[in-house]
Amino acid sequence: MFKVVLFFIIRRTYEIERIKGLLGRHTVLGIVGARQVGKTTLARDLLAGTSKPAAYFDLEDPQDLARLAARCSH
């Protein structure tokens, strides 16, 4: 018996365009959702097409939470 595993890439054109529109109106944007759904990949794809500064925070990492808290307190 053969097991076939299919890999595919989900194109996120709609999501990327939506986020670009939101970034035109807001200076801070968070991408949140369930684990392993592609949030980081989506953010990287979005940032690949821009020269704007960006910061990445993993909300499950205590050090990143501390960095985020420090930035928010200014």
N, C-alpha and C positions, 0 to 999 in steps of 0.2 A: 504494500500500500504506500502511495506517495502522499506526502503532505506538501501542499502548496502554500507558500506564504507570500502574500502580496503586500508590497510597500507602495505607498502613494504619497504625493505631496499635495496638501490642501493649499490652494492658492488663496491668499488672504487679501485680495485686492479691495473688497468692500471694507473690511476692517481697517486696512491701512489708510484708505481715503477718508473714512469716518474719523479716525484718530487725527489725521492731518488737519481736518476741519476743526476739531476740538482744540488742537494746539494753536490754531489761529485766533481762538477766543480766550484761551486759558494758558497760564504759564506753568502750571503744575498739572500733571495727569498721572493717575495710577492705573495700572492694568492688573486687575485682580480676578481670580477665578480658581476653579478646582485644580488640583495638582495634575501635571502632565498633559495639559490641554494645549500648550504651545504659547504661553504668555511671553516667555523669554525670547523665543524665536520670532514672535510677532514684533516685539520691541527692537530686536536686533535688525530685522528687515526694515523697520521704519527708520531707524537711526542710520542705516547704510546710505540712505538717500538724502541726508542732511548734514550740515556742518554746525548745527546748533549744539550748544553744550547740553549734556544729559548726565544724570546720575542713576545708577541702578542700585536698588535695595532689595535684598531677600528678606522678607518679613519673618521668616523662620530662623534667621541667623541673629543671635543676640548682639553681635558686633555691628551688624548692619542696622539693627534697631537703634542702637546707641548713636550711630552716625546720623541716622534720620532725625532722631530727637535733637541732636546738637544743631543740625541745620534748621530745624523748625523753631528753635528757641531764639534765633537771631531776629 
